[in-house]
């Protein structure tokens, strides 16, 4: 299994409707892309104040390397990036294998 973590900093102009739309696109990925096992969406609620203005996270689980390689060039991923990209101020992407 591979975990794919996104830490997201949205642009100030992004609305709640924008972030909900992005969330829904991510949450649909397991049904649309073979090899995507699960998706979790979260909003920072840490009391430590060390999030450096990153407000949202996505945790995706891929079944294996083939699942990740299927997702990265997949048309559904490309469609998500077209909507997601203009709303981003910054993003951190971090993957690790279990």
URLINQUI-V158285 format. One line per field, one symbol per residue. ss: DSSP state (@ for helix, = for strand, . for the rest). psi: psi as a letter, one per 20 degrees, with the letter a starting at -180 (. if undefined). burial: b if it has 24 or more other C-alpha atoms within 12 Angstrom, else e. Layout:
BEGIN
ss: ???
psi: ???
burial: ???
END
This chain:
BEGIN
ss: .=========.....@@@@@@@@@@@@.@@@@...========............=======..@@@@@@@@..@@@@@@@@@@@..==========.
psi: qppoppppoqqhiprhhghhggghgghighhhopiogrpqpqppkpihkjiljphqqpoqpqhahhgghhggjqhhgghghhgggiipgqqpppqqq.
burial: ebbbbbbbbbeeeeeeeebeebbebbbebbeebbbbbbbbbeeeeeeeeeeeebbbbbbbbbbeeebbeebeeeebbeebeeebeebbeebeeeeeee
END
